[in-house]
Amino acid sequence: MKAAARDEQVRQVGELVALQKQNPRAIDVSKSAQALIDAESKLELQRVQAQLMRVSLRQALDLLGAGDVDALSRLSAELADPLTATYIESIAKLSAEYELQDRSDAGPYKAMLQERALALAAKNDELGTAIGALRSVLDALAAGDWKAVDRLGGGPPAAHDPMLEGYLADLATLQGERAQLAPDFTEVHPDRIRIEARIATTCEHIQTLLETRLAGLSEQKVAQDELLAGYRSNTEHYPDAERARIDTSLAKLRERTRTHLTGRLSGLDADLASLDDEIGRVQQSLGELPEEERRLADPLRRMSAHAEIVKFLLSRQQEAEISRASTVASADFIDPAAPPLEPSGPSLPLHVMLGLLCGMAASFGLAFAKESLGRGVFTAAELESITELPVFGTIPDFRHGPFRVRTAQATFVPLRDDPEGPVAEAYRSLRANLKFALTGDKQIQTIAATSCTPGEGKSMTNIGLALSFARTGKRVLVVDADMRLPSVHTYLGVALSPGLSDVLSERAPWHACVHRAVEPNLDVIGAGRQPPNPSDLLGSTTFVALLTQLRTEYDFIVFDVPPALAVSDIDSVAAQLDALLLVAKSNKVASHIVAAASRRLRQVGANLIGTVLNAVGTSIINKRHGYGYGYGYGTGYGQRTTDRTAERIKS
């Protein structure tokens, strides 16, 4: 082929030289003519490629009809179609698998199927025995024979079931306790009744677990029976059933391949017709050139097209030789896969370990995010560090935890409703610390406890502080100055109106608004009806005059004022009071909010003398104070804070 192509190229070059000698003026063609020559060369090459592809497709259809799989597989590389190559490879594999059924070593595969069927049958027998034992125990339990659970120890149903073994161990322990109590107590004794109830509950748990286990074992046996039936069917009909399946698959695959090749052949015929039309138009354009240029362009056209076609055919010849030299078996066939008796995955220990690790990582991440984004104030030391003020008291949480008062209602007041409890003792400790801190040159009569936000316990702290001072014999007045969200009247059981808003609006004298002797030595003025301008009323001269009159009537006046950061009402009243306390609920408000509230109260001129940590957990109290209740008796924590407060007030 190479020699013939070289001879043809030499002949065409000689023809071109002879033509140029006859027409010395036509040295070369124009650019437009050269463009037409190049276009025709490419079109001729495309036509040759399409013709070769058409020949390959027709050969493939003939080989497919004749069933020559070997020749068809060798031709697949020339079809240049991945889908066709896939079809041909699948046909070759199925044909080889069909031939595989007649090989001499097919017997060992059948023996392997029989061996697996026998092993699975033995497992099914064991499973049936376990199911029968479980059903007998469940029937006995349904009939009221709770002693039937004793037969589970060490039997097949209890094997490899840690939860059931744990229940059985608990039941044995409870039965032992019942045996110890039986000689000394009757069946109506509370301990005997408690033991019998726990035994019945444990037996119910065992019954529920056994029912669940029975359902699971039954489903497992059904699945294994189906697998065993499949093994036996394959063994009995091997290899005829497999051959029939392969024949069906081969027929369908050959038909799909034939349809695909026929469609490609029709498309190639249409492409060839289109290429012939395009080549005719290019040759017509060449025929319209001048005579001398046309005579030179014709051999140039033929030589260019011949060179492209020869180049393409030589490359295809090299590819075919390489493919032929590297041809190896396309696939190795082994026995068909048999279903396994036991699953290879998932690995339960691995998944449990990964779940624990992921859970721990998520927990650490959430804890870190909570710690970083919004850490609340937990301890008195943190509150003192943030506000730079002493902590006069730490009030336990009486709604949750060990100090919880189970009888506490929504209007629970510790000093009134549980005077001997630890929370009431905490308020008395607060009074002692505050009383010691207030012994200075300037007498303090008016005081209030506020908070950063609503819900931190400021109203309860004000009421507890007033009650604790009233119990010492002082005449104390509680004034509800939180006219937007009053709550003192609810805790102390007095009427809301008339109250402070009526006094400041000059609708009623203050004497007429006082609820006297609500508790011994304790009077109350409610908030009154909510006015449209609480802040203006608290900042008026009427409020200053009211303070002057109240100081002459009472030893100690406690105001329940709004939260420091909620509204601006406290800006008007804070500077008029002798002292102010900041209440912070443990683990509720972030530290930066507490610091902002402390700064704001100082900016409006309030005499902020200290803080109170409210709703503290027992673990935090015990960690901070290793004695008593941890509320600051003697020379403990409270003594140190009050010393600093006394120095601050004097300065």
C-alpha positions in Angstrom: 0.0 0.0 0.0 2.8 2.4 0.9 4.6 1.8 -2.5 1.5 2.2 -4.6 0.7 5.5 -2.7 4.3 6.8 -3.4 4.1 5.9 -7.1 0.8 7.7 -7.5 2.1 10.8 -5.7 5.2 10.8 -8.1 3.0 10.5 -11.1 0.8 13.5 -10.0 3.8 15.7 -9.3 5.2 14.9 -12.8 1.9 15.8 -14.4 1.9 19.1 -12.5 5.5 20.0 -13.7 4.6 19.1 -17.3 1.6 21.4 -17.1 3.6 24.3 -15.7 6.1 23.9 -18.6 3.3 24.1 -21.1 1.9 27.2 -19.4 4.9 29.2 -18.0 2.7 32.2 -17.1 0.5 30.1 -14.8 3.1 29.7 -12.0 0.6 29.3 -9.2 -3.2 29.6 -8.5 -4.9 32.5 -6.7 -5.8 32.4 -3.0 -9.5 31.9 -3.7 -8.7 28.9 -5.9 -6.3 27.5 -3.2 -9.1 27.8 -0.7 -11.5 25.9 -2.9 -8.8 23.2 -3.4 -8.3 22.8 0.4 -12.1 22.6 1.0 -12.5 19.9 -1.6 -9.5 17.9 -0.2 -11.2 17.9 3.3 -14.5 16.9 1.8 -12.9 14.1 -0.1 -11.2 12.9 3.1 -14.6 13.0 5.0 -16.2 11.0 2.2 -13.5 8.3 2.3 -13.9 8.1 6.1 -17.6 7.7 5.8 -17.3 5.1 3.1 -14.9 3.0 5.3 -17.3 3.3 8.3 -20.2 2.2 6.1 -18.2 -0.9 5.0 -17.4 -1.7 8.7 -21.0 -1.3 9.7 -22.2 -3.7 6.9 -19.5 -6.2 7.9 -20.6 -5.9 11.6 -24.2 -6.6 10.6 -23.2 -9.6 8.5 -21.0 -11.0 11.4 -23.8 -10.4 13.9 -26.3 -12.3 11.7 -23.8 -15.2 11.3 -23.0 -15.3 15.0 -19.3 -14.9 14.5 -18.6 -13.2 17.9 -14.8 -13.5 17.6 -14.7 -11.5 14.2 -17.3 -9.1 15.5 -15.2 -8.3 18.6 -12.1 -7.7 16.4 -14.2 -5.3 14.3 -15.4 -3.2 17.3 -12.4 -0.9 17.3 -13.1 0.2 13.7 -16.7 1.2 14.4 -15.5 4.1 16.6 -18.7 4.0 18.7 -18.5 3.4 22.5 -22.1 2.1 22.7 -21.5 -0.4 19.9 -18.2 -1.5 21.6 -20.2 -2.0 24.8 -22.8 -4.1 23.1 -20.2 -6.3 21.3 -18.3 -6.8 24.6 -21.5 -7.8 26.4 -22.3 -10.3 23.6 -18.8 -11.8 23.9 -19.1 -12.2 27.6 -22.5 -13.8 27.5 -21.4 -16.2 24.7 -18.3 -17.2 26.8 -20.5 -17.7 29.8 -22.8 -19.9 27.8 -19.9 -22.0 26.7 -18.8 -22.1 30.4 -21.7 -24.2 31.3 -20.3 -27.2 29.4 -16.8 -27.1 30.9 -15.4 -30.1 32.7 -15.0 -28.3 36.1 -18.7 -27.3 36.4 -19.2 -30.1 39.0 -17.3 -28.3 41.9 -19.6 -25.2 41.5 -22.6 -27.4 41.9 -21.0 -29.1 44.9 -20.3 -25.7 46.5 -24.0 -24.8 46.1 -25.0 -28.0 47.8 -22.6 -27.4 50.6 -24.0 -23.9 51.2 -27.5 -25.3 51.1 -26.7 -27.9 53.8 -25.0 -25.2 56.1 -28.0 -22.9 55.7 -30.4 -25.7 56.4 -28.6 -26.4 59.7 -28.8 -22.8 60.7 -32.5 -22.7 59.9 -32.9 -25.7 62.2 -31.2 -23.9 65.0 -33.2 -20.8 64.3 -36.5 -22.9 64.4 -35.4 -24.3 67.8 -34.8 -20.8 69.2 -38.2 -19.6 67.9 -40.0 -22.5 69.4 -38.3 -21.9 72.8 -39.3 -18.2 72.7 -42.9 -19.0 71.8 -43.2 -21.5 74.7 -41.9 -18.9 77.2 -44.2 -16.2 75.7 -47.2 -18.5 75.9 -46.4 -19.3 79.6 -46.0 -15.6 80.3 -49.4 -14.9 78.6 -51.0 -17.5 80.9 -49.6 -15.7 83.9 -46.7 -18.1 84.6 -44.0 -15.5 85.4 -41.7 -18.3 86.6 -41.2 -19.2 82.9 -38.5 -16.5 82.6 -36.2 -18.7 84.7 -35.9 -21.0 81.7 -34.3 -18.2 79.7 -31.0 -18.3 81.5 -28.4 -19.8 79.3 -30.9 -21.0 76.7 -30.8 -20.2 73.0 -33.1 -17.1 73.2 -30.8 -15.5 75.8 -27.6 -16.0 73.8 -25.8 -12.9 72.6 -28.5 -10.5 74.0 -26.9 -8.3 76.7 -30.2 -6.4 77.3 -32.1 -9.6 78.1 -29.3 -10.9 80.2 -29.4 -7.5 82.1 -33.1 -7.9 82.7 -32.7 -11.5 83.9 -29.9 -10.3 86.3 -32.2 -7.6 87.7 -35.0 -10.1 88.1 -32.8 -12.5 90.0 -31.7 -9.7 92.3 -35.3 -8.7 92.9 -36.4 -12.3 93.6 -33.5 -12.6 96.1 -34.7 -9.4 97.9 -38.3 -10.8 97.9 -37.0 -14.1 99.4 -35.2 -12.1 102.2 -38.4 -10.1 103.0 -40.8 -13.0 102.9 -40.0 -14.4 106.4 -40.3 -11.1 108.2 -43.1 -9.2 106.3 -46.5 -10.0 105.0 -47.6 -9.5 101.4 -49.3 -6.2 102.2 -46.1 -4.6 103.6 -45.0 -1.6 101.6 -41.6 -3.1 100.9 -43.1 -6.4 99.7 -45.6 -4.4 97.5 -42.7 -2.4 96.0 -40.6 -5.5 95.3 -43.6 -7.2 93.6 -44.3 -4.2 91.5 -40.7 -4.0 90.3 -40.7 -7.7 89.6 -43.9 -7.3 87.5 -42.4 -4.3 85.6 -39.2 -6.2 84.9 -41.2 -9.2 83.6 -43.2 -7.0 81.4 -40.0 -5.6 79.9 -38.7 -9.1 79.4 -42.0 -10.0 77.7 -41.8 -7.0 75.3 -38.2 -7.7 74.5 -38.9 -11.4 73.8 -41.8 -10.5 71.5 -39.5 -8.1 69.6 -36.8 -10.8 69.4 -39.4 -13.4 68.2 -40.6 -11.1 65.4 -37.0 -10.5 64.3 -36.0 -14.2 64.4 -39.2 -15.0 62.4 -38.3 -12.5 59.7 -34.8 -13.8 59.6 -36.0 -17.4 59.2 -38.3 -16.4 56.3 -35.4 -14.7 54.5 -33.1 -17.7 55.1 -35.8 -20.0 53.8 -36.1 -18.0 50.6 -32.3 -18.1 50.2 -32.2 -21.9 50.9 -34.9 -22.4 48.3 -32.8 -20.4 45.8 -29.8 -22.6 46.5 -31.8 -25.8 46.0 -33.4 -24.5 42.8 -30.0 -23.6 41.3 -28.7 -27.0 42.3 -31.6 -28.9 40.8 -31.8 -27.0 37.5 -28.1 -26.3 37.0 -27.0 -25.6 34.2 -30.2 -25.7 32.1 -31.8 -22.7 33.8 -28.7 -20.7 33.4 -28.4 -21.5 29.7 -32.0 -20.4 29.1 -31.3 -17.1 30.9 -28.2 -16.5 28.9 -30.0 -17.3 25.6 -32.7 -14.8 26.4 -30.2 -12.1 27.3 -28.2 -12.8 24.1 -31.2 -12.5 21.9 -32.2 -9.2 23.4 -28.7 -7.9 23.2 -28.2 -8.9 19.5 -31.5 -7.2 18.6 -30.5 -4.0 20.3 -27.1 -4.1 18.6 -28.6 -4.8 15.2 -31.1 -1.9 15.6 -28.2 0.4 16.7 -26.0 -0.5 13.8 -28.8 -0.2 11.2 -29.5 3.3 12.5 -25.9 4.3 12.2 -25.8 2.9 8.7 -28.8 5.0 7.6 -27.2 8.1 9.1 -24.0 7.4 7.2 -25.8 7.1 3.9 -27.4 10.5 4.5 -24.0 12.0 5.4 -22.5 10.6 2.2 -25.2 12.1 0.0 -24.7 15.5 1.7 -20.9 15.2 1.1 -21.4 14.4 -2.6 -23.6 17.5 -3.0 -21.0 19.7 -1.3 -18.1 18.3 -3.4 -20.2 19.0 -6.5 -20.7 22.6 -5.5 -17.0 23.1 -4.9 -16.0 21.5 -8.2 -18.5 23.8 -10.0 -16.8 26.8 -8.4 -13.5 25.6 -9.6 -14.9 25.2 -13.1 -15.7 28.9 -13.1 -12.0 29.9 -12.8 -10.0 31.3 -15.8 -8.8 28.7 -18.3 -5.1 28.7 -17.4 -5.8 28.8 -13.7 -8.4 26.0 -14.0 -6.0 23.8 -15.9 -3.4 24.2 -13.1 -6.0 23.9 -10.3 -7.3 20.5 -11.4 -4.1 18.4 -10.8 -3.4 20.5 -7.6 -6.9 19.5 -6.4 -6.3 15.8 -7.1 -2.9 15.8 -5.6 -4.0 17.5 -2.4 -7.0 15.2 -1.9 -4.8 12.1 -2.6 -2.2 13.2 0.0 -4.9 13.6 2.7 -6.5 10.3 2.0 -3.2 8.4 1.9 -2.2 10.0 5.2 -5.4 9.0 6.8 -5.2 5.4 5.4 -1.7 4.9 6.6 -2.6 6.1 10.2 -5.5 3.7 10.2 -3.2 0.9 9.1 -0.8 1.6 11.9 -3.7 1.6 14.5 -5.0 -1.7 13.1 -1.5 -3.3 13.4 -1.1 -2.1 17.0 -4.5 -3.3 17.9 -3.9 -6.7 16.4 -0.5 -7.1 18.2 -2.0 -6.2 21.6 -5.2 -8.3 21.3 -5.7 -10.4 24.5 -8.7 -12.1 25.9 -11.3 -9.5 26.8 -12.6 -11.2 29.9 -12.0 -14.1 32.3 -15.1 -16.0 33.3 -15.5 -17.6 36.7 -18.5 -19.3 38.5 -21.6 -17.2 39.0 -21.7 -15.5 42.4 -23.5 -17.3 45.2 -25.3 -15.3 47.9 -23.4 -15.3 51.1 -24.7 -16.8 54.3 -23.8 -13.9 56.5 -23.6 -10.2 55.8 -20.1 -8.7 55.4 -21.3 -5.3 56.6 -22.1 -3.0 58.2 -19.8 -3.4 61.1 -21.8 -2.7 64.2 -18.8 -1.9 66.6 -17.3 0.4 64.0 -20.5 2.3 63.4 -21.2 2.6 67.2 -17.7 3.9 67.7 -18.0 6.4 64.8 -21.4 7.5 66.2 -19.9 8.1 69.7 -17.0 10.0 68.2 -19.3 12.2 66.1 -21.6 12.7 69.0 -18.7 13.8 71.2 -17.4 16.1 68.5 -20.8 17.7 68.1 -21.2 18.1 71.8 -17.8 19.7 72.2 -18.6 22.0 69.3 -22.0 23.1 70.7 -20.4 23.6 74.1 -17.7 25.7 72.7 -20.1 27.7 70.6 -22.3 28.3 73.7 -19.3 29.3 75.7 -18.0 31.6 73.1 -21.2 33.3 71.8 -23.3 33.9 75.0 -21.7 33.0 78.3 -23.8 33.9 81.2 -22.7 34.9 84.7 -22.5 31.8 86.9 -20.7 32.7 90.1 -20.4 35.6 92.6 -16.7 35.9 91.7 -17.6 36.5 88.0 -20.3 39.0 88.9 -17.9 40.9 91.2 -15.2 40.9 88.5 -17.6 42.2 85.8 -19.2 45.0 87.8 -16.3 45.8 90.2 -18.9 45.8 93.0 -19.3 43.6 96.1 -21.8 40.8 96.0 -24.0 41.1 99.1 -25.8 37.8 98.6 -26.3 34.6 96.6 -29.9 33.5 96.6 -30.5 29.8 95.8 -32.9 28.7 93.1 -36.1 27.6 94.9 -37.8 26.5 91.7 -35.3 23.9 90.5 -32.7 21.6 92.1 -32.1 20.5 95.7 -33.4 23.8 97.1 -36.7 23.5 95.2 -39.8 24.3 97.2 -42.4 21.8 95.9 -45.3 23.8 97.4 -44.2 27.1 95.8 -46.9 28.8 93.8 -46.6 31.7 91.4 -46.9 34.1 94.4 -44.4 32.3 96.6 -42.5 34.6 99.0 -39.7 32.7 100.9 -39.7 34.8 104.1 -43.5 34.6 104.4 -44.3 31.1 103.1 -41.1 29.2 104.1 -39.5 31.3 106.8 -37.2 28.4 108.0 -36.0 27.4 104.6 -32.6 28.0 103.1 -33.9 30.7 100.7 -35.4 32.7 103.5 -32.0 32.3 105.3 -30.3 33.7 102.2 -32.5 36.9 102.4 -31.7 37.3 106.1 -28.0 37.0 105.2 -28.5 39.6 102.5 -30.0 41.9 105.1 -27.1 41.3 107.5 -24.5 42.1 104.8 -26.4 45.1 103.6 -27.0 46.4 107.1 -23.3 46.2 107.9 -22.4 47.9 104.7 -24.8 50.8 105.3 -23.3 51.7 108.6 -21.6 54.9 107.6 -21.8 58.7 108.0 -24.7 59.0 105.6 -28.0 57.3 106.6 -29.7 55.3 103.9 -33.5 55.1 103.9 -34.5 54.6 100.3 -33.1 51.7 98.3 -34.1 49.7 95.3 -33.0 46.5 93.5 -33.0 46.5 89.8 -31.9 44.0 87.1 -30.5 44.1 83.6 -33.6 42.5 81.9 -37.0 41.2 83.0 -37.3 37.9 84.7 -34.2 38.0 86.9 -35.9 38.2 90.2 -35.6 41.9 91.1 -39.2 42.2 92.5 -38.7 39.1 94.7 -35.4 40.5 95.9 -37.1 43.9 96.8 -39.9 42.1 98.7 -37.5 39.8 100.5 -35.3 42.7 101.5 -38.3 44.7 102.8 -39.6 41.7 104.8 -36.2 40.9 106.3 -35.9 44.5 107.6 -39.5 44.5 108.8 -38.8 41.4 110.9 -36.2 43.4 112.8 -38.8 45.8 114.0 -38.2 48.6 111.5 -41.2 50.3 109.9 -40.8 49.5 106.2 -42.7 50.6 103.1 -42.6 48.9 99.7 -43.4 51.1 96.7 -44.1 49.5 93.3 -42.4 52.0 90.9 -42.5 49.6 87.9 -45.7 51.1 86.5 -45.3 49.4 83.1 -45.2 45.8 84.5 -46.2 45.8 88.2 -45.9 42.6 90.3 -45.6 43.6 93.9 -49.4 43.7 94.4 -49.6 40.1 93.1 -46.9 38.7 95.5 -48.3 40.6 98.6 -52.0 40.3 97.8 -53.0 43.9 97.7 -55.0 46.0 95.2 -53.1 47.5 92.2 -55.0 50.8 92.3 -55.0 53.4 93.7 -51.3 53.5 93.8 -48.1 55.4 92.9 -49.4 56.6 89.5 -52.4 58.2 91.2 -50.2 59.9 93.8 -47.8 61.3 91.2 -50.7 62.4 88.9 -52.2 64.1 92.0 -55.4 62.2 91.8 -55.1 60.8 95.3 -52.9 61.6 98.4 -50.3 59.0 99.3 -51.8 58.2 102.7 -55.0 57.0 100.9 -52.9 54.6 98.7 -51.1 52.8 101.5 -52.0 49.2 102.3 -51.1 49.1 105.9 -49.9 46.1 107.9 -49.7 43.7 105.0 -47.1 42.0 107.1 -46.0 43.0 110.5 -44.2 46.4 110.2 -44.7 46.3 106.4 -46.9 48.7 104.4 -47.3 48.7 100.6 -48.1 51.2 97.9 -49.1 49.6 94.6 -48.2 50.8 91.1 -51.7 52.1 90.3 -53.1 52.3 86.8 -50.5 52.4 84.0 -50.0 56.0 83.0 -49.0 57.1 79.4 -45.7 58.7 80.7 -44.2 56.7 83.7 -40.8 58.2 83.1 -42.0 61.8 83.3 -43.9 61.0 86.5 -40.9 59.5 88.2 -38.8 62.5 87.2 -41.2 65.1 88.4 -41.0 67.3 91.5 -44.0 65.5 92.9 -41.9 62.3 93.2 -39.1 64.3 95.0 -41.7 65.7 97.5 -43.2 62.2 98.0 -39.7 60.9 99.0 -39.3 63.7 101.5 -42.7 62.8 103.1 -42.0 59.1 103.2 -38.7 59.5 104.9 -40.4 61.2 107.8 -42.9 58.3 108.2 -40.8 55.2 107.6 -37.4 53.8 108.7 -36.7 52.0 105.4 -38.4 52.5 102.0 -37.9 49.9 99.2 -38.7 50.8 95.6 -39.4 48.1 93.0 -38.0 49.9 89.9 -38.0 48.7 86.2 -35.1 46.8 84.7 -32.0 49.0 83.9 -31.9 48.1 80.1 -35.6 47.6 79.4 -36.9 51.2 79.6 -35.7 54.6 80.5 -37.9 55.0 83.6 -35.0 54.1 85.9 -33.0 57.1 84.6 -35.5 59.4 86.4 -35.6 57.7 89.7 -32.2 56.1 90.2 -30.4 59.4 91.2 -33.2 60.2 93.8 -32.6 57.0 95.8 -30.0 56.7 98.5 -28.7 53.3 97.3 -29.2 50.8 94.4 -28.5 47.1 94.0 -28.1 45.2 90.7 -29.7 41.7 90.6 -28.3 39.2 88.1 -29.8 35.8 87.6 -27.2 33.0 87.4 -26.6 31.7 83.8 -29.3 33.9 82.3 -27.7 37.2 81.1 -24.4 37.4 79.3 -21.5 39.1 81.1 -21.3 42.1 78.6 -25.0 42.9 79.3 -24.4 43.0 83.0 -21.4 45.3 82.5 -23.5 47.5 80.2 -26.3 47.8 82.9 -23.7 48.6 85.6 -22.2 51.4 83.4 -25.6 52.9 82.6 -26.7 53.1 86.2 -23.4 54.9 87.1 -23.9 57.3 84.2 -27.4 58.4 85.4 -26.0 59.2 88.8 -27.2 56.1 90.8 -25.4 55.2 94.0 -24.8 51.6 92.9 -23.4 50.0 96.1 -23.4 46.3 95.2 -25.0 43.3 93.5 -27.0 40.2 94.3 -26.7 36.8 92.4 -30.1 35.2 92.1 -31.3 31.6 91.4 -27.9 30.1 92.0 -27.4 26.3 91.6 -26.3 24.3 94.6 -23.2 23.1 93.0 -22.0 26.7 92.4 -22.8 27.7 96.0 -20.9 24.7 97.5 -18.0 25.4 95.2 -17.8 29.0 96.2 -18.4 28.4 99.9 -17.5 25.3 101.9 -19.5 26.2 105.0 -23.1 26.5 106.0 -25.3 27.8 103.2 -22.6 29.9 101.8 -24.4 33.2 102.3 -21.6 35.2 104.0 -21.8 34.7 107.8 -19.0 35.8 110.2 -15.7 36.7 108.6 -16.5 34.8 105.3 -17.2 36.1 101.9 -19.9 38.5 103.0 -17.7 40.1 105.5 -15.0 40.9 103.0 -17.5 42.4 100.5 -19.2 44.5 103.1 -15.8 45.9 104.3 -15.1 47.1 100.7 -18.6 48.6 100.5 -18.3 50.5 103.7 -15.0 52.0 102.5 -16.6 52.9 99.1 -19.6 54.6 100.8 -17.3 56.7 103.1 -15.2 57.7 100.2 
